[in-house]
Amino acid sequence: MKRKYFSIILVLILAMFLVGCAGGVTTPVISEETQIRDLISKLCLAISDKNWSLAKSYCYPDSSIYLEVEQVESMVALYPQISDVIILINPYIYSIDITGNEAKAIVSFNIQIWYQGEYASNDTEKATTILIKSGGKWYFYW
């Protein structure tokens, strides 16, 4: 009799443990706006690092922004002295408006440039960027 109660209690404890394990694994839901903010930061970092393939991976293939990144990449390849240039791009996002699979972000990009260890330029560009969602992932379109 004791063995029967012991078995039932053991099964209940195991069941609670297994339910707790299955219920404890959750994937956080990241909002569309957070995904877009992250994408803007990642593109700025990739360009600052001159990681052109990574920068292009954030752009929709053959879009105007993709072609622009390719153009900058080609220019850097033609002028090796550009490798001495340090670029820091810091975005400030004013707003993000999402409609379906398209988003419009108004962003101010502060671009700081150093050449051969000396501060060369500091410029701020405000732009409206268009992003599209394809295959569940956001991309720069322009």
C-alpha positions as CSV (number, residue, x, y, z in Angstrom):
1,M,0.0,0.0,0.0
2,K,2.8,2.4,0.9
3,R,4.5,1.5,-2.3
4,K,1.4,2.4,-4.3
5,Y,1.2,5.9,-2.6
6,F,4.9,6.4,-3.1
7,S,4.5,5.6,-6.8
8,I,1.6,8.0,-7.2
9,I,3.5,10.8,-5.5
10,L,6.6,10.1,-7.5
11,V,4.6,10.3,-10.8
12,L,2.9,13.6,-9.6
13,I,6.3,15.1,-8.7
14,L,7.8,14.1,-12.1
15,A,4.7,15.4,-13.9
16,M,5.0,18.8,-12.1
17,F,8.7,18.9,-12.9
18,L,8.2,18.2,-16.6
19,V,5.4,20.7,-16.9
20,G,7.6,23.3,-15.2
21,C,10.4,22.5,-17.6
22,A,8.2,22.8,-20.7
23,G,6.5,25.9,-19.4
24,G,9.7,27.6,-18.3
25,V,11.2,27.8,-21.8
26,T,9.8,30.8,-23.5
27,T,11.0,32.8,-26.5
28,P,10.7,36.5,-25.8
29,V,8.6,38.4,-28.4
30,I,10.6,41.3,-29.8
31,S,8.4,44.1,-31.2
32,E,8.6,45.2,-34.8
33,E,9.9,48.7,-33.7
34,T,12.6,47.1,-31.6
35,Q,13.7,44.9,-34.5
36,I,13.9,48.0,-36.7
37,R,15.9,50.0,-34.1
38,D,18.3,47.1,-33.8
39,L,18.7,46.9,-37.6
40,I,19.5,50.6,-37.9
41,S,22.2,50.3,-35.2
42,K,23.6,47.1,-36.8
43,L,23.9,48.8,-40.3
44,C,25.6,51.8,-38.7
45,L,28.1,49.5,-36.9
46,A,28.7,47.4,-40.0
47,I,29.5,50.5,-42.1
48,S,31.7,51.9,-39.3
49,D,33.6,48.6,-39.2
50,K,33.8,48.6,-43.1
51,N,32.2,45.2,-43.0
52,W,30.5,45.5,-46.4
53,S,29.1,42.0,-46.7
54,L,27.4,42.4,-43.3
55,A,26.1,45.9,-44.2
56,K,24.7,44.5,-47.5
57,S,23.0,41.6,-45.6
58,Y,20.9,44.2,-43.8
59,C,19.7,45.7,-47.2
60,Y,17.1,44.2,-49.5
61,P,19.0,42.8,-52.5
62,D,19.3,45.2,-55.5
63,S,17.5,48.0,-53.6
64,S,18.9,51.5,-53.9
65,I,20.6,51.3,-50.4
66,Y,22.1,47.9,-51.3
67,L,23.6,49.4,-54.5
68,E,24.8,52.4,-52.5
69,V,26.7,50.2,-50.0
70,E,28.2,48.3,-53.0
71,Q,29.3,51.6,-54.5
72,V,31.0,52.7,-51.3
73,E,32.7,49.3,-51.0
74,S,34.0,49.7,-54.6
75,M,35.3,53.2,-53.8
76,V,37.2,51.9,-50.7
77,A,38.7,49.1,-52.8
78,L,40.0,51.7,-55.4
79,Y,41.5,54.0,-52.8
80,P,43.6,52.0,-50.3
81,Q,44.4,55.1,-48.3
82,I,40.7,55.1,-47.3
83,S,41.6,52.2,-45.0
84,D,43.3,54.8,-42.8
85,V,39.9,56.5,-42.4
86,I,37.9,55.8,-39.2
87,I,34.2,56.3,-39.5
88,L,31.8,56.4,-36.6
89,I,28.1,56.6,-37.4
90,N,25.7,57.2,-34.5
91,P,22.0,57.1,-35.3
92,Y,19.3,59.0,-33.5
93,I,15.8,57.7,-34.3
94,Y,13.0,60.3,-34.2
95,S,10.2,58.0,-35.2
96,I,9.3,54.7,-36.8
97,D,6.0,54.3,-38.6
98,I,5.1,50.7,-39.5
99,T,2.3,49.8,-41.9
100,G,2.1,46.1,-42.7
101,N,5.4,44.9,-44.2
102,E,6.7,48.4,-44.8
103,A,8.2,50.9,-42.3
104,K,9.4,54.5,-42.5
105,A,12.0,55.6,-40.0
106,I,13.1,59.2,-39.6
107,V,16.7,59.0,-38.4
108,S,19.5,61.5,-37.8
109,F,22.9,60.0,-38.5
110,N,25.9,61.7,-36.8
111,I,28.9,60.9,-38.9
112,Q,32.4,61.4,-37.4
113,I,35.5,60.9,-39.5
114,W,39.1,60.6,-38.5
115,Y,41.9,60.4,-41.1
116,Q,45.5,59.3,-40.1
117,G,44.6,59.8,-36.4
118,E,43.3,63.3,-36.8
119,Y,39.7,64.5,-36.5
120,A,38.6,65.3,-40.0
121,S,34.9,65.8,-40.0
122,N,31.7,65.8,-38.0
123,D,28.4,65.9,-39.9
124,T,24.8,65.1,-39.1
125,E,22.4,63.9,-41.8
126,K,18.7,63.6,-41.2
127,A,17.1,61.0,-43.5
128,T,13.8,59.2,-44.0
129,T,14.6,55.5,-44.5
130,I,12.3,52.9,-45.9
131,L,12.4,49.3,-44.6
132,I,10.5,46.3,-45.8
133,K,9.8,43.0,-44.2
134,S,10.4,39.9,-46.2
135,G,10.4,36.3,-45.0
136,G,9.8,37.6,-41.5
137,K,12.9,39.8,-41.4
138,W,13.3,43.5,-41.8
139,Y,15.6,45.0,-44.5
140,F,16.6,48.5,-45.6
141,Y,15.0,49.3,-48.9
142,W,16.0,53.0,-49.0
